[in-house]
Amino acid sequence: MGADDPLVGGKYSDFDVSKPNVARVYDAMLGGKDNFAADREFVAEVLRFAPMAPLGAVANRQFLRRVVQYLVVEAGVTQFLDLGSGLPTQGNVSEIAHRLNPRTRVVHVDNDPVVYTHSKALLADAGTTEIILGDVRRPAEILADPVVRSIIDFGQPVGLLFFAVLHHVEDGDDPGRLVAEFRDAMPDGSYIAISSLRLPGPELPELRAITLEGEKVHNGPLGPVRWREDEEIQSWFDGWEMIEPGMVPLGDWRPPVPGHTPYPELQHSFSGGVARKR
């Protein structure tokens, strides 16, 4: 790596494995091996007040699988921009997409140098798969990145993926504006998929209060973590046609067993959906 490499003195070089990290904590919750003691200790702390927390990671990964399968098999999408991709644990976007269509092209994007280094070793394929260091808060940089431009043809439909990333964007960074900038760069026929933590509605005051208290615990070691109102999350799909069943709890989005909702504990705290640009 040379002096200009983003891992050497660049804007993504300030990482510390002695502190928990979002991608590695997520990996730990999924039972992965690409995490450090600080990440496992953070998970243990979370489990003390939220023993169901790992279900969120599992449910999100299952939602990801169903969405990618729908987009590849039913919608015919052959290229994906996977934002905030995290570590390439089992069942990642590339793995699922290539199992269904080996010619699918995927660019993973993450702002963690550890994720970048590990993913580069496991995922990079100049023809179909790449990863770049990029921050979802800087859409223009990601969209103009030469690696992105070499893999993704923006003249053809793109699968734009925001799995469990926007709840790590602070209000001051205006996640709605960021998503809109990505949406506007996509051609007609593209799809957007979003999963995000949501606040229980006012009809569940006790659960809502517990969730807000949990938000305080999460914020700090992992940076911002926000549970947001349904209306705000729904606005991130603005102008695009929602795919049935719309924005729903993760387990209700095209479940493998119709009528059966896995992980009912998450019904009021984690939602997702898919929409198409007409």
RANOR-V276121 format. One record per residue. N is the residue number from 0. PSI is psi in radians with two decimals (* if undefined). Layout:
BEGIN
n/psi
N/PSI
N/PSI
END
This chain:
BEGIN
n/psi
0/2.33
1/-3.10
2/-0.44
3/-0.08
4/2.39
5/-0.27
6/-0.15
7/1.67
8/0.14
9/-3.02
10/-0.22
11/0.33
12/-0.12
13/1.07
14/2.70
15/1.95
16/-0.08
17/-0.08
18/2.56
19/2.63
20/2.48
21/-0.90
22/-0.69
23/-0.57
24/-0.74
25/-0.76
26/-0.74
27/-0.70
28/-0.47
29/0.02
30/0.33
31/3.09
32/-0.04
33/1.08
34/2.93
35/3.04
36/-0.72
37/-0.63
38/-0.76
39/-0.63
40/-0.66
41/-0.75
42/-0.77
43/-0.69
44/-0.76
45/-0.71
46/-0.39
47/-0.57
48/-0.23
49/1.29
50/-0.31
51/0.00
52/-0.76
53/-0.41
54/-0.56
55/-0.75
56/-0.73
57/-0.81
58/-0.67
59/-0.71
60/-0.64
61/-0.66
62/-0.79
63/-0.81
64/-0.77
65/-0.68
66/-0.86
67/-0.70
68/-0.77
69/-0.81
70/-0.68
71/-0.87
72/-0.83
73/-0.70
74/-0.28
75/0.39
76/2.36
77/0.13
78/2.47
79/2.50
80/1.88
81/1.74
82/2.29
83/0.82
84/-0.49
85/-3.01
86/2.56
87/1.09
88/2.98
89/2.35
90/0.50
91/3.01
92/-0.82
93/-0.81
94/-0.82
95/-0.83
96/-0.75
97/-0.46
98/-0.58
99/-0.61
100/1.77
101/-0.30
102/-0.02
103/2.41
104/2.36
105/2.32
106/2.06
107/2.50
108/2.23
109/2.67
110/0.15
111/2.08
112/-0.57
113/-0.75
114/-0.79
115/-0.86
116/-0.81
117/-0.76
118/-0.64
119/-0.68
120/-0.58
121/-0.51
122/-0.49
123/2.21
124/1.91
125/-0.43
126/-0.64
127/-0.42
128/2.39
129/2.93
130/2.50
131/2.69
132/2.10
133/2.67
134/2.19
135/-0.35
136/-0.04
137/1.19
138/-0.74
139/-0.69
140/-0.73
141/-0.83
142/-0.47
143/-0.08
144/2.32
145/-0.55
146/-0.76
147/-0.81
148/-0.46
149/-0.41
150/-0.71
151/2.24
152/1.83
153/0.15
154/-0.10
155/2.75
156/2.48
157/2.50
158/1.93
159/1.99
160/2.19
161/1.23
162/2.00
163/0.73
164/-0.61
165/-0.40
166/-0.01
167/0.12
168/2.23
169/2.71
170/-0.66
171/-0.39
172/-0.06
173/1.30
174/-0.58
175/-0.73
176/-0.71
177/-0.80
178/-0.71
179/-0.65
180/-0.68
181/-0.79
182/-0.78
183/-0.41
184/-0.10
185/2.50
186/2.87
187/2.56
188/-0.08
189/2.85
190/2.60
191/2.37
192/2.31
193/2.35
194/2.42
195/2.60
196/2.40
197/2.63
198/2.34
199/2.59
200/2.93
201/-0.28
202/-0.11
203/1.17
204/-0.66
205/-0.81
206/-0.63
207/-0.74
208/-0.72
209/-0.72
210/-0.77
211/-0.60
212/-0.71
213/-0.56
214/-0.66
215/-0.65
216/-0.74
217/-0.66
218/2.38
219/-1.57
220/-0.62
221/0.16
222/-2.81
223/2.44
224/2.10
225/2.22
226/2.16
227/2.83
228/2.63
229/-0.73
230/-0.67
231/-0.78
232/-0.76
233/-0.59
234/-0.36
235/-0.24
236/0.07
237/2.32
238/-0.14
239/2.67
240/2.07
241/2.42
242/2.38
243/2.41
244/0.41
245/-2.76
246/2.04
247/2.96
248/2.50
249/-0.74
250/-0.30
251/-0.06
252/1.76
253/1.02
254/2.63
255/-0.51
256/1.80
257/2.36
258/-0.18
259/2.20
260/1.90
261/2.70
262/1.06
263/-0.33
264/-0.37
265/0.08
266/-0.48
267/0.19
268/-0.11
269/2.01
270/2.86
271/2.93
272/3.02
273/2.47
274/2.76
275/2.42
276/2.09
277/*
END
